[in-house]
Amino acid sequence: MTNGPLLQRITDYANRADPYPLYEELRRTPVLHEEEDGPYAVSSYYDILGLLHDPRVSSDATNLIAAGADELSGPEATGLPPSFIRLDPPEHDRLRRIANSSFGPPHRPDRIDSMSGELGGIVTELIDGFGDARQIDLVDQFAYPFPVTVICRLLGVPREDEPRFRTWVDPIVAALDPETRQRTDDDFQRASQEARMQLGMYLAGLVEQRTKEPRDDLLSDLAASHGTDGTMSMMEVLSTAVLLLIAGHETTVNLITNGMLTLLRHPEYLHRLREDPGLSVRIVEELLRYEPPVQLVPQRTCVADIDLRGVTIPKGARIWLMLAAGNRDPERFADPDRFDPDREDIEHLGFGSGIHICFGAPLARREAQLALAELARRLDNPRLVEDPPPYRRNAVLRGPRHLNIAVNSVRS
Amino acid sequence: MPAEAFHEWLRQEGRIVIVGASLAGLRAAETLRAEGFAGSLTMIGDEPHEPYDRPPLSKAVLLGKASPDHTELPRRRDIDATWRLGVAAAGLDMAARRVRLADGEEVPYDRLLIATGVHSRPWPKEEEAQLDGVFVLRTRDDAVRLHRRMKGPPRRVLVIGAGFTGSEIASACRDQGIAVTVAERADAPLVGALGGVIGAVAAELHRENGVDLRTGIMVTGLEGDTTGRVRVAHLSDGSSVETDVVVVSLGASRNTGWLAGSGLGAGPRGIACDAGCRAFDFRGIVTDDIYVAGDVARSPHPLFGYQFLSLEHWGNAVAQAEVAAHNMISAGADRRPHMWVPAFWSSQFGVNIKSVGVPSMGEEVMITQGSLTERRFVGVYGYQGRVIAAVSFDNTRWLEFYQRLIETGAPFPVEFPTVDRRPEGRKPVPADFPDPSLPTHGPTVTLSGYSPADRQLVFTPARH
């Protein structure tokens, strides 16, 4: 463990299992700027919320490159334009709106709701797959394959291609991690860009198919939106598809795994959930506050000087929004370090806020609710084999790499 | 009895009466119970229904997407109240602490909350207003009747008044392919609430969606056929509109008629109260046993120069009810001020419109994000060098930032760059509100105090 700058300690893998004491330390300096070229880390709830709604704060990839903050280069380097998560309005709004028209209200208000039966079927199948094992790795056997299967079905990507696209997804996701970026050189960035391009080309084949033979899936909808006025170009379709594929499972796996880990540490709620599956709604909301799958947002910069708590964040500086720290801000939540699904007020930052608020939130919620309720019901006397479990390297998308659970049996 | 003992007694055994069984009344009752009020609670409402939600009535219900019978307000908790529904309050005896009901009964109270809201301003010519096919839209029963007639379908609907409700009705008509004419006295829709610059965008929305929009015009008379059904409307330019459904959408009046002669500071603009929701009597002396909340209240706001504001805003009704309820059963030092920042939203022609602050105080407006021509934008209103309000079309998620500008008295014009700032937003233009002495359908915020001037003000909203 290093004793260096606080942000380095937060991103240091050695502190991955429990970063919360570091976040507490961080909140003592609500706008922390440790090194000359370093980011301004903002950690209190109201400040983060404010910046998420602040039109002087940009997510635009080109502004980010200027601020030296982004791993994604412009279109020249990858061949793929930035996805809407790395764009400001009006381009962001246009692309997100088109993507949303096949995903959510007002055009498809029932898309997620109507998938409930299908989601339940996938959960059942995966839990059945545990067989009569006495020990399971929740990540490999459940929390990863579940959302992957779901996003594949939703997009219309063949599930059996998972091993192929996983080899591209891993370097892309790794590049999101500030610690990895510090450790590695330009080759690493190039590998990530290369992977993104490869994934895009793979999806291009599918989009081409769907253009000829549309089905009831998002790729078909995106493909159909291609070509006419005010819609997506082919390259925009691919960027969006890459984004949805990755974001569609790399975060939910952590939400489910963090959720089960937390429940095993708080067995009274596991018990209550078994008795009342409806409690999963509150449990998942509190999880998003207590153990958010996205711990921080490092891809923001400002287009004007911003005065915050007596500190001026200068135009062009990088901003890190420390969502997980804000979620445990005692200025906002009573007894913030307590996991308490019964709290009346759980307005967390787990999905962010503002125009970039998590696009897949309704799906992620539904997946996690179903998954946790079913695991609680079907696992007989589940116990943690090791606590803390081994974590994934990533400091941004934080969650256990494995979660080994001992059970007496798997109920039918 | 010392104050502390009194409040303890009040909490345990006191009698609280709430007049007005809608959003504000219900939320106040729930807050009272949540804060430990154990005494008797009586809810008086002139409608026969338990509290229901009004915003869907001009939106989802008219579109047939929700049943008017299923817009109940979600309950936060059991309130264990005696309900007196379907009977209006008819009088108040402040000295004896009694509310008189329309059926002659009297209900005694130790604390009274008045949350009687507003009613639709009816068509002023009574005989014409009685014609079959002439509607207003405020209550659930109004919505049931109008919806039934819309299913007809009518050959043409005439909406009189292009405020928010009128525009929403026009939008619902077009959505169902019903021909609709909108007549508005001002030069554009929504001008009373948002001014002419934004009103022009709303006018485009109407016309592009096939509304026959007539502005700068008045309806001079409605005419029925021999069976008493409305048939034609006559307009001030000499033209006429053949119609079988007329929706009168001329804004609202405060429900204070029942307080005439009571000695309370109540009038057509509402009931004046202090920042703690305590009503004033007609001498300007604050009462300590009568509280007001919701659309009917009119209270001074430090952020807007202590102007008395009355707000027809859903969120205000909730926040004010919570403060009123808390203060009713709390001793002096524990009381809280109600300092909610006005906020209002509407949905029409597929566009989400939201405002914060008091746009109608604005002298100038500038577009800080997006563009008027795309009809996706944020507009900021300035008053005497400070930001006083903001409005968004399909851009709701930025508004929290602008609310903060309003709360901190940020300078206007807004100089700093923002994402999505286009050339048209670089300079402020006159907001173009109509002369306030000329009647229109009216804004959603009524100003009735003196003017704000202090731009150094830093406003800290209540967080609890």
Boltz contact constraints between the chains, C-beta under 6 A:
constraints:
  - contact:
      token1: [A, 53]
      token2: [B, 398]
      max_distance: 6.0
  - contact:
      token1: [A, 53]
      token2: [B, 400]
      max_distance: 6.0
  - contact:
      token1: [A, 53]
      token2: [B, 401]
      max_distance: 6.0
  - contact:
      token1: [A, 54]
      token2: [B, 401]
      max_distance: 6.0
  - contact:
      token1: [A, 55]
      token2: [B, 369]
      max_distance: 6.0
  - contact:
      token1: [A, 55]
      token2: [B, 398]
      max_distance: 6.0
  - contact:
      token1: [A, 55]
      token2: [B, 418]
      max_distance: 6.0
  - contact:
      token1: [A, 55]
      token2: [B, 419]
      max_distance: 6.0
  - contact:
      token1: [A, 56]
      token2: [B, 418]
      max_distance: 6.0
  - contact:
      token1: [A, 58]
      token2: [B, 419]
      max_distance: 6.0
  - contact:
      token1: [A, 88]
      token2: [B, 419]
      max_distance: 6.0
  - contact:
      token1: [A, 89]
      token2: [B, 419]
      max_distance: 6.0
  - contact:
      token1: [A, 89]
      token2: [B, 420]
      max_distance: 6.0
  - contact:
      token1: [A, 90]
      token2: [B, 420]
      max_distance: 6.0
  - contact:
      token1: [A, 303]
      token2: [B, 417]
      max_distance: 6.0
  - contact:
      token1: [A, 304]
      token2: [B, 416]
      max_distance: 6.0
  - contact:
      token1: [A, 304]
      token2: [B, 417]
      max_distance: 6.0
  - contact:
      token1: [A, 354]
      token2: [B, 397]
      max_distance: 6.0
  - contact:
      token1: [A, 355]
      token2: [B, 397]
      max_distance: 6.0
